Amino acid sequence: MNLGDLAANVLQQQRSTPDLIADALREAILRGIFQEGQSLRQDEIAAQFGVSRIPVREALRQLEAEGLVTLQLNRGATVSALSPAEAQEICEIRSALETTAIQLAIPQLRESDLEKAALILDATNQTTDAARWATLNWEFHAVLYTPANRPRLLTMIKTLHVNIDRYVRLQMEKMNYLEKSQKEHYQLLDACRQRDAKAAVKVLKRHIDTAGEELVAYLEQNRSDR
């Protein structure tokens, strides 16, 4: 798959052009089609989508806000690189926000929410594709957090997930990450079924902190190998 394929897919959707372009570029970055530090030429992207540079510029600003793109005066846009220190900070913030979200959500969880979360985990067990796994991973967490009825909090959490998603995909492909992650997901779901907020927070914090430690170690090793 390349940017042209992604462009064709998103342009079939009924959404604003900058949003569609942002979706395609985001997925290209997450899939590694665009590597960290790579220049994103607005004229080439505009030609790929058959649009002017204006919606491309707006799309790049969206991705800058998500931490995926860096915009510099007279230098244009480049794919952002995530340092080990930045990854650690993101995971620390995730831990604080997501444990808050699960505490707020548990009293509001319905059986249908729990059933949907279980189905997502079943689907995750069936996939070997890192991109698909990443999508399902977010869907699982979002199902459990959404009943908290804190849309701004959920948006902040999703942005943090996007920030590290491309590295987690690489991490999953190179390490035995999925099996451990799934085990912790089932533990979290069990705590939610029991309406045990204290246990859920404990499992979730360990889940995020451990993943963060492994990601930081992976990034440090990756940087040292260059």
KEKE-3310 file (N, C-alpha, C; in steps of 0.2 Angstrom, whole numbers, plus 5000, padded with zeros to 4 digits):
npx = (5004:5002:5004:4995:4986:4980:4975:4965:4956:4951:4946:4934:4925:4913:4917:4926:4938:4952:4951:4950:4962:4971:4968:4973:4987:4990:4988:4998:5009:5008:5009:5022:5025:5029:5043:5051:5057:5056:5053:5038:5031:5022:5017:5018:5010:4997:4996:4994:4982:4974:4971:4972:4985:4981:4971:4979:4989:4981:4978:4991:4993:4983:4989:5001:4996:4993:5005:5012:5018:5030:5031:5040:5046:5050:5056:5046:5036:5039:5040:5037:5049:5050:5057:5065:5063:5052:5043:5042:5036:5024:5018:5017:5008:4997:4995:4990:4978:4971:4968:4960:4949:4944:4940:4930:4921:4917:4906:4896:4896:4888:4881:4881:4892:4902:4901:4904:4917:4923:4921:4929:4942:4942:4942:4955:4963:4963:4970:4985:4990:4999:4994:4980:4979:4983:4972:4961:4966:4965:4951:4946:4950:4944:4930:4928:4931:4923:4910:4912:4908:4916:4921:4931:4942:4943:4947:4959:4966:4965:4973:4986:4987:4988:5000:5010:5008:5013:5026:5023:5017:5029:5036:5027:5029:5042:5044:5038:5025:5011:5004:5006:5000:4987:4983:4983:4973:4962:4962:4959:4946:4940:4940:4932:4920:4917:4915:4925:4933:4945:4954:4954:4960:4973:4977:4976:4986:4997:4998:4999:5011:5021:5021:5025:5038:5044:5043:5051:5064:5065:5065:5077:5086:5085:5089:5102:5107:5109)
npy = (4994:5011:5030:5034:5024:5025:5038:5036:5028:5036:5047:5043:5045:5055:5068:5083:5090:5093:5086:5073:5072:5073:5061:5051:5055:5053:5039:5035:5039:5031:5019:5018:5022:5035:5040:5044:5061:5062:5073:5081:5085:5098:5102:5090:5081:5088:5086:5072:5070:5078:5091:5109:5117:5122:5114:5104:5110:5114:5101:5096:5105:5100:5087:5092:5097:5085:5080:5072:5078:5090:5107:5120:5136:5141:5129:5119:5104:5090:5073:5070:5065:5054:5055:5045:5051:5059:5049:5043:5053:5054:5042:5043:5053:5047:5037:5044:5051:5040:5031:5040:5041:5028:5026:5035:5029:5016:5015:5018:5009:4998:4982:4980:4987:4980:4968:4972:4976:4963:4956:4964:4960:4947:4948:4954:4943:4936:4942:4946:4957:4971:4985:4983:4977:4988:4997:4990:4989:5003:5004:4995:5001:5013:5009:5006:5018:5028:5028:5036:5049:5060:5069:5078:5073:5060:5063:5069:5058:5049:5057:5055:5042:5041:5048:5039:5027:5022:5018:5009:4999:4995:4990:4979:4971:4967:4962:4951:4956:4957:4946:4948:4960:4957:4948:4957:4966:4957:4955:4968:4970:4960:4966:4977:4971:4966:4978:4984:4997:5000:4989:4989:5001:4998:4987:4994:5004:4997:4991:5002:5008:4998:4995:5007:5007:4997:5002:5014:5008:5001:5012:5018:5009:5008:5021:5020:5011:5017)
npz = (5000:4996:4997:4987:4986:4999:4997:4987:4994:5005:4999:4994:5005:5013:5018:5024:5014:5019:5031:5026:5019:5029:5036:5027:5026:5039:5041:5032:5039:5051:5046:5041:5029:5026:5034:5050:5051:5037:5023:5019:5005:5000:4987:4980:4987:4985:4972:4971:4977:4969:4972:4978:4986:4998:5006:5009:5016:5028:5032:5036:5047:5056:5058:5064:5076:5082:5084:5075:5064:5060:5057:5050:5047:5031:5029:5027:5029:5040:5045:5061:5074:5087:5103:5116:5128:5126:5123:5135:5143:5137:5140:5153:5155:5148:5158:5169:5163:5158:5168:5176:5167:5167:5180:5181:5171:5174:5184:5175:5165:5153:5150:5137:5133:5139:5132:5119:5121:5124:5111:5103:5108:5105:5091:5090:5094:5083:5073:5064:5059:5061:5060:5060:5072:5080:5078:5083:5096:5101:5099:5109:5121:5120:5120:5133:5140:5135:5141:5152:5149:5145:5134:5130:5137:5132:5119:5121:5126:5115:5106:5111:5110:5096:5094:5098:5091:5079:5083:5092:5084:5077:5088:5092:5081:5082:5095:5108:5110:5109:5115:5129:5130:5127:5137:5148:5144:5145:5159:5163:5158:5165:5178:5176:5173:5186:5192:5199:5202:5208:5206:5192:5189:5194:5186:5173:5175:5177:5165:5155:5160:5160:5146:5142:5147:5140:5127:5128:5130:5118:5109:5113:5110:5096:5092:5096:5087:5076)
capx = (5000:5006:5000:4990:4980:4976:4971:4959:4951:4948:4942:4927:4921:4909:4920:4929:4945:4957:4951:4952:4970:4974:4967:4977:4994:4991:4989:5004:5015:5008:5011:5029:5026:5033:5047:5052:5062:5055:5050:5032:5031:5014:5015:5017:5004:4992:4995:4992:4975:4971:4968:4976:4990:4977:4968:4985:4992:4976:4979:4997:4992:4980:4994:5006:4993:4993:5012:5015:5021:5033:5031:5045:5046:5055:5058:5041:5034:5043:5037:5041:5053:5048:5063:5064:5061:5045:5038:5041:5032:5017:5015:5016:5002:4992:4993:4986:4972:4967:4966:4954:4944:4941:4937:4923:4917:4915:4899:4891:4897:4883:4883:4883:4899:4907:4901:4908:4925:4925:4921:4935:4947:4941:4945:4962:4966:4963:4974:4992:4992:5000:4990:4974:4979:4983:4965:4957:4968:4961:4943:4945:4951:4938:4924:4928:4932:4917:4904:4914:4905:4921:4923:4938:4947:4944:4950:4966:4969:4966:4979:4992:4988:4991:5007:5015:5005:5018:5031:5020:5017:5035:5037:5024:5031:5049:5044:5032:5021:5003:5002:5006:4995:4980:4982:4982:4967:4957:4962:4956:4939:4937:4939:4927:4914:4916:4914:4930:4937:4952:4957:4954:4965:4979:4979:4977:4992:5003:4998:5002:5018:5025:5022:5030:5045:5047:5044:5057:5069:5065:5067:5084:5090:5084:5093:5109:5109:5110)
capy = (5000:5018:5035:5034:5019:5028:5044:5034:5026:5041:5052:5040:5047:5061:5073:5089:5088:5093:5080:5067:5072:5072:5054:5047:5056:5050:5032:5034:5039:5026:5012:5019:5024:5041:5039:5050:5065:5063:5079:5080:5091:5100:5101:5083:5078:5091:5083:5065:5071:5082:5097:5114:5116:5125:5109:5100:5114:5113:5094:5096:5108:5095:5082:5095:5097:5078:5078:5068:5082:5097:5113:5125:5142:5141:5122:5115:5099:5084:5068:5071:5059:5053:5053:5041:5055:5061:5043:5042:5058:5053:5036:5045:5057:5042:5034:5048:5052:5034:5029:5044:5039:5021:5027:5038:5025:5010:5015:5019:5004:4994:4975:4980:4990:4975:4963:4974:4975:4956:4955:4967:4956:4941:4950:4955:4937:4933:4946:4946:4963:4976:4990:4981:4977:4995:5000:4986:4991:5009:5003:4992:5006:5018:5007:5006:5025:5032:5029:5041:5055:5066:5069:5081:5069:5055:5066:5070:5051:5047:5060:5052:5035:5042:5050:5033:5021:5020:5015:5003:4994:4992:4986:4973:4966:4964:4959:4947:4961:4956:4941:4951:4965:4954:4946:4963:4968:4953:4957:4975:4968:4956:4971:4981:4967:4966:4985:4985:5002:5000:4984:4991:5006:4995:4984:4999:5008:4993:4990:5007:5009:4992:4996:5013:5006:4993:5007:5018:5004:5000:5018:5020:5004:5010:5026:5018:5007:5021)
capz = (5000:4996:4998:4981:4988:5004:4995:4984:4999:5009:4995:4993:5010:5013:5024:5022:5010:5024:5035:5022:5017:5036:5037:5023:5028:5046:5040:5029:5044:5055:5042:5040:5022:5028:5039:5054:5047:5030:5021:5016:5000:4999:4980:4978:4990:4982:4965:4973:4979:4964:4975:4978:4992:5004:5010:5011:5022:5033:5034:5039:5053:5060:5060:5068:5082:5084:5086:5070:5059:5062:5052:5051:5042:5025:5028:5026:5034:5040:5049:5068:5077:5095:5107:5122:5134:5124:5124:5143:5145:5134:5143:5160:5154:5147:5164:5173:5160:5157:5175:5178:5163:5169:5186:5179:5167:5177:5186:5169:5160:5152:5148:5129:5132:5140:5127:5113:5122:5123:5104:5100:5110:5101:5085:5091:5094:5076:5068:5064:5056:5066:5059:5062:5080:5083:5077:5088:5103:5102:5100:5115:5126:5119:5122:5141:5142:5132:5146:5157:5146:5146:5127:5129:5140:5127:5113:5123:5126:5108:5103:5114:5107:5089:5095:5099:5088:5074:5086:5095:5079:5076:5094:5092:5076:5084:5101:5110:5114:5108:5120:5135:5130:5127:5144:5153:5142:5148:5166:5164:5156:5171:5183:5174:5174:5193:5194:5204:5200:5211:5202:5185:5189:5195:5180:5168:5176:5175:5157:5152:5163:5157:5139:5141:5148:5134:5121:5129:5129:5111:5105:5115:5106:5089:5091:5097:5082:5069)
cpx = (5004:5001:4994:4984:4976:4972:4965:4954:4948:4944:4935:4922:4918:4911:4924:4936:4951:4957:4953:4959:4973:4974:4972:4985:4995:4992:4996:5010:5014:5010:5018:5030:5030:5037:5049:5058:5061:5051:5043:5031:5024:5012:5014:5011:4997:4990:4992:4984:4971:4967:4974:4981:4986:4975:4974:4988:4988:4977:4985:4997:4988:4985:5000:5003:4993:5000:5015:5019:5024:5034:5036:5045:5052:5058:5052:5039:5038:5039:5041:5044:5051:5055:5061:5060:5053:5040:5037:5036:5024:5014:5013:5009:4996:4990:4988:4979:4968:4964:4960:4948:4940:4938:4930:4919:4914:4908:4894:4892:4890:4885:4884:4890:4904:4907:4905:4915:4927:4926:4927:4942:4948:4944:4952:4966:4967:4967:4981:4995:4993:4996:4983:4974:4979:4976:4961:4959:4965:4954:4942:4945:4945:4932:4923:4929:4926:4912:4906:4910:4910:4924:4930:4943:4948:4948:4958:4970:4970:4972:4985:4993:4991:4998:5012:5013:5010:5024:5029:5019:5023:5037:5034:5026:5038:5049:5038:5027:5013:5001:5001:5001:4988:4979:4980:4975:4961:4956:4958:4948:4936:4936:4933:4920:4912:4915:4919:4935:4944:4956:4959:4960:4972:4981:4980:4984:4998:5004:5001:5010:5023:5026:5026:5037:5048:5048:5050:5063:5070:5068:5075:5089:5090:5088:5100:5112:5111:5117)
cpy = (5006:5023:5036:5030:5022:5034:5042:5031:5031:5046:5049:5042:5054:5066:5078:5087:5088:5087:5073:5066:5070:5064:5050:5048:5053:5043:5031:5034:5033:5019:5012:5020:5030:5039:5045:5054:5066:5070:5077:5086:5092:5100:5094:5079:5081:5087:5076:5065:5075:5088:5103:5113:5119:5119:5105:5104:5114:5106:5093:5100:5104:5090:5085:5095:5090:5076:5073:5072:5088:5101:5118:5130:5141:5133:5117:5110:5093:5080:5069:5064:5059:5051:5049:5045:5057:5055:5042:5047:5056:5047:5038:5049:5052:5039:5038:5049:5046:5031:5033:5042:5033:5022:5030:5034:5019:5010:5016:5014:4999:4987:4975:4983:4984:4969:4965:4974:4968:4954:4958:4963:4950:4942:4951:4948:4934:4936:4945:4952:4968:4982:4989:4980:4984:4998:4997:4988:4998:5008:5000:4997:5011:5016:5007:5013:5029:5033:5034:5048:5061:5066:5073:5077:5063:5057:5067:5063:5048:5050:5057:5045:5036:5044:5044:5027:5018:5016:5008:4997:4991:4987:4979:4968:4963:4961:4955:4951:4960:4951:4944:4956:4963:4951:4951:4966:4964:4954:4963:4974:4965:4961:4975:4977:4966:4973:4987:4991:5002:4995:4986:4996:5003:4991:4989:5002:5003:4991:4995:5008:5004:4993:5002:5011:5002:4998:5011:5014:5003:5006:5020:5015:5006:5016:5025:5014:5011:5024)
cpz = (5000:4997:4993:4983:4994:5002:4991:4989:5003:5005:4993:4999:5010:5019:5020:5019:5015:5028:5032:5020:5024:5037:5033:5025:5035:5045:5037:5034:5049:5052:5040:5032:5022:5034:5043:5051:5040:5028:5017:5011:4998:4992:4978:4981:4987:4975:4966:4974:4974:4967:4975:4985:4998:5008:5013:5017:5028:5036:5038:5046:5058:5063:5065:5075:5086:5086:5080:5064:5062:5056:5054:5045:5037:5025:5027:5031:5034:5045:5056:5070:5085:5098:5113:5127:5132:5125:5131:5145:5143:5138:5151:5160:5153:5154:5168:5170:5160:5163:5177:5174:5165:5175:5185:5175:5170:5180:5181:5164:5159:5150:5141:5128:5133:5135:5121:5114:5121:5116:5101:5102:5106:5094:5085:5091:5087:5071:5069:5061:5061:5066:5061:5070:5083:5083:5083:5095:5105:5103:5107:5121:5126:5121:5130:5144:5140:5137:5151:5155:5147:5139:5126:5132:5135:5121:5115:5123:5119:5105:5105:5111:5100:5089:5095:5095:5083:5077:5090:5090:5077:5082:5094:5087:5078:5091:5103:5114:5114:5114:5127:5136:5131:5134:5149:5151:5145:5156:5167:5163:5162:5177:5182:5175:5181:5196:5199:5201:5202:5207:5195:5185:5190:5189:5174:5169:5175:5168:5154:5154:5160:5149:5137:5142:5143:5128:5122:5127:5121:5107:5107:5111:5099:5088:5091:5091:5076:5069)
residu = (MET:ASN:LEU:GLY:ASP:LEU:ALA:ALA:ASN:VAL:LEU:GLN:GLN:GLN:ARG:SER:THR:PRO:ASP:LEU:ILE:ALA:ASP:ALA:LEU:ARG:GLU:ALA:ILE:LEU:ARG:GLY:ILE:PHE:GLN:GLU:GLY:GLN:SER:LEU:ARG:GLN:ASP:GLU:ILE:ALA:ALA:GLN:PHE:GLY:VAL:SER:ARG:ILE:PRO:VAL:ARG:GLU:ALA:LEU:ARG:GLN:LEU:GLU:ALA:GLU:GLY:LEU:VAL:THR:LEU:GLN:LEU:ASN:ARG:GLY:ALA:THR:VAL:SER:ALA:LEU:SER:PRO:ALA:GLU:ALA:GLN:GLU:ILE:CYS:GLU:ILE:ARG:SER:ALA:LEU:GLU:THR:THR:ALA:ILE:GLN:LEU:ALA:ILE:PRO:GLN:LEU:ARG:GLU:SER:ASP:LEU:GLU:LYS:ALA:ALA:LEU:ILE:LEU:ASP:ALA:THR:ASN:GLN:THR:THR:ASP:ALA:ALA:ARG:TRP:ALA:THR:LEU:ASN:TRP:GLU:PHE:HIS:ALA:VAL:LEU:TYR:THR:PRO:ALA:ASN:ARG:PRO:ARG:LEU:LEU:THR:MET:ILE:LYS:THR:LEU:HIS:VAL:ASN:ILE:ASP:ARG:TYR:VAL:ARG:LEU:GLN:MET:GLU:LYS:MET:ASN:TYR:LEU:GLU:LYS:SER:GLN:LYS:GLU:HIS:TYR:GLN:LEU:LEU:ASP:ALA:CYS:ARG:GLN:ARG:ASP:ALA:LYS:ALA:ALA:VAL:LYS:VAL:LEU:LYS:ARG:HIS:ILE:ASP:THR:ALA:GLY:GLU:GLU:LEU:VAL:ALA:TYR:LEU:GLU:GLN:ASN:ARG:SER:ASP:ARG)
# end
